[in-house]
């Protein structure tokens, strides 16, 4: 491969990585539309501080909650390079009916840097397990976005006994059981290994180029994020916010964490999730295209698929009203008292 071709390939990876992103079309007319989300306080945190919660290796996790503790519990798990605030519309919109618990993964958001630098998918699964323990013995629905959904598979691999009690059901949002990065980078990930050294070295190059793109004028980073990450109707305010989260993520998340995602294959763990499972995907999601979600739903013992039209990789933000309606309906089904479920059966 020529030096010029190499540079183009690497630049393409960086563009996709700006917000954990993917390659898609740019929506250039977004500025012309009025932004209904412009005044939304996306960084607002749930009112109750449940942390710090210690993970398996002592890493302290930030955990917050909203809603009456006596109500059915939903645990929200964020995606790569992001934090709990990507679930803003869920905890503000559903905490009158459910106990909403949110947390930041190690080295993300307000949680501590990973002890001993462990940013493997397995470590993220242990983080989720620690939060479930902190919730107590209550049955819960676990909702994971992208890498957060992968952490649910990592947990199923390590502790399958948790699925059934306390985990009564799961929701996968924009995810897959393997090749999570492949949707974003296409065949480039195959080129990286044989020609450009290890995946860790490749992730390091992605991080350097990510920082370069993010240091460019703000409009450039937002245009790339919109082209790669969102559907055509996404609010500019949401795009700016997600870009900001990606910009603040520590470098090790983009090196060690990204390398772990490139290597991950958890298809064998799907069989352990023997609880009701909903797979939600945006119609315009190019990181984990609907085809990946179809495959995941088919592999889950009790899986079913729903597509949210015109949404990209962030349906819980882009189409939050529709997303919340579908989530609440599934939560009511999964978390209603067991006696009622047996009677209705």
ChimeraX attribute file (.defattr): number of C-alpha atoms within 10 A of each C-alpha:
attribute: neighborCount
match mode: 1-to-1
recipient: residues
	/A:1	7
	/A:2	7
	/A:3	8
	/A:4	9
	/A:5	10
	/A:6	15
	/A:7	11
	/A:8	12
	/A:9	15
	/A:10	19
	/A:11	17
	/A:12	18
	/A:13	26
	/A:14	26
	/A:15	25
	/A:16	26
	/A:17	29
	/A:18	30
	/A:19	27
	/A:20	26
	/A:21	28
	/A:22	31
	/A:23	22
	/A:24	20
	/A:25	15
	/A:26	17
	/A:27	17
	/A:28	11
	/A:29	9
	/A:30	16
	/A:31	10
	/A:32	7
	/A:33	10
	/A:34	10
	/A:35	15
	/A:36	10
	/A:37	15
	/A:38	12
	/A:39	8
	/A:40	12
	/A:41	12
	/A:42	18
	/A:43	13
	/A:44	11
	/A:45	18
	/A:46	20
	/A:47	10
	/A:48	12
	/A:49	15
	/A:50	17
	/A:51	16
	/A:52	18
	/A:53	19
	/A:54	16
	/A:55	23
	/A:56	13
	/A:57	13
	/A:58	12
	/A:59	22
	/A:60	24
	/A:61	28
	/A:62	23
	/A:63	23
	/A:64	19
	/A:65	24
	/A:66	20
	/A:67	21
	/A:68	14
	/A:69	14
	/A:70	9
	/A:71	15
	/A:72	22
	/A:73	25
	/A:74	28
	/A:75	21
	/A:76	24
	/A:77	29
	/A:78	25
	/A:79	24
	/A:80	21
	/A:81	27
	/A:82	24
	/A:83	24
	/A:84	25
	/A:85	23
	/A:86	24
	/A:87	24
	/A:88	20
	/A:89	20
	/A:90	21
	/A:91	25
	/A:92	15
	/A:93	15
	/A:94	18
	/A:95	20
	/A:96	13
	/A:97	15
	/A:98	22
	/A:99	20
	/A:100	27
	/A:101	28
	/A:102	28
	/A:103	29
	/A:104	25
	/A:105	35
	/A:106	24
	/A:107	25
	/A:108	26
	/A:109	21
	/A:110	17
	/A:111	20
	/A:112	18
	/A:113	20
	/A:114	23
	/A:115	15
	/A:116	9
	/A:117	14
	/A:118	18
	/A:119	24
	/A:120	21
	/A:121	26
	/A:122	20
	/A:123	20
	/A:124	25
	/A:125	24
	/A:126	22
	/A:127	25
	/A:128	26
	/A:129	21
	/A:130	17
	/A:131	23
	/A:132	20
	/A:133	13
	/A:134	15
	/A:135	19
	/A:136	10
	/A:137	11
	/A:138	17
	/A:139	21
	/A:140	27
	/A:141	26
	/A:142	25
	/A:143	24
	/A:144	23
	/A:145	27
	/A:146	23
	/A:147	26
	/A:148	27
	/A:149	27
	/A:150	29
	/A:151	28
	/A:152	30
	/A:153	28
	/A:154	26
	/A:155	26
	/A:156	23
	/A:157	20
	/A:158	16
	/A:159	14
	/A:160	18
	/A:161	15
	/A:162	16
	/A:163	21
	/A:164	16
	/A:165	13
	/A:166	18
	/A:167	23
	/A:168	22
	/A:169	26
	/A:170	27
	/A:171	25
	/A:172	28
	/A:173	29
	/A:174	30
	/A:175	29
	/A:176	30
	/A:177	23
	/A:178	18
	/A:179	21
	/A:180	22
	/A:181	26
	/A:182	17
	/A:183	20
	/A:184	27
	/A:185	23
	/A:186	15
	/A:187	10
	/A:188	15
	/A:189	19
	/A:190	13
	/A:191	14
	/A:192	19
	/A:193	14
	/A:194	10
	/A:195	10
	/A:196	11
	/A:197	11
	/A:198	13
	/A:199	22
	/A:200	20
	/A:201	16
	/A:202	19
	/A:203	26
	/A:204	19
	/A:205	17
	/A:206	24
	/A:207	23
	/A:208	14
	/A:209	20
	/A:210	24
	/A:211	16
	/A:212	13
	/A:213	20
	/A:214	20
	/A:215	12
	/A:216	10
	/A:217	9
	/A:218	13
	/A:219	11
	/A:220	13
	/A:221	24
	/A:222	24
	/A:223	19
	/A:224	27
	/A:225	26
	/A:226	32
	/A:227	23
	/A:228	29
	/A:229	33
	/A:230	32
	/A:231	27
	/A:232	18
	/A:233	17
	/A:234	23
	/A:235	23
	/A:236	19
	/A:237	17
	/A:238	22
	/A:239	22
	/A:240	17
	/A:241	17
	/A:242	24
	/A:243	24
	/A:244	18
	/A:245	18
	/A:246	23
	/A:247	20
	/A:248	13
	/A:249	17
	/A:250	15
	/A:251	18
	/A:252	19
	/A:253	24
	/A:254	25
	/A:255	21
	/A:256	19
	/A:257	22
	/A:258	27
	/A:259	23
	/A:260	19
	/A:261	21
	/A:262	18
	/A:263	17
	/A:264	19
	/A:265	18
	/A:266	18
	/A:267	16
	/A:268	13
	/A:269	18
	/A:270	20
	/A:271	16
	/A:272	20
	/A:273	27
	/A:274	19
	/A:275	19
	/A:276	21
	/A:277	24
	/A:278	23
	/A:279	26
	/A:280	26
	/A:281	31
	/A:282	28
	/A:283	18
	/A:284	24
	/A:285	29
	/A:286	23
	/A:287	29
	/A:288	26
	/A:289	20
	/A:290	23
	/A:291	11
	/A:292	20
	/A:293	25
	/A:294	19
	/A:295	13
	/A:296	22
	/A:297	23
	/A:298	14
	/A:299	17
	/A:300	22
	/A:301	15
	/A:302	15
	/A:303	20
	/A:304	18
	/A:305	18
	/A:306	17
	/A:307	18
	/A:308	19
	/A:309	15
	/A:310	17
	/A:311	24
	/A:312	30
	/A:313	28
	/A:314	27
	/A:315	29
	/A:316	26
	/A:317	24
	/A:318	25
	/A:319	21
	/A:320	18
	/A:321	15
	/A:322	13
	/A:323	20
	/A:324	19
	/A:325	13
	/A:326	15
	/A:327	21
	/A:328	16
	/A:329	10
	/A:330	18
	/A:331	22
	/A:332	14
	/A:333	13
	/A:334	21
	/A:335	20
	/A:336	11
	/A:337	12
	/A:338	10
	/A:339	9
	/A:340	9
	/A:341	12
	/A:342	8
	/A:343	7
	/A:344	7
	/A:345	6
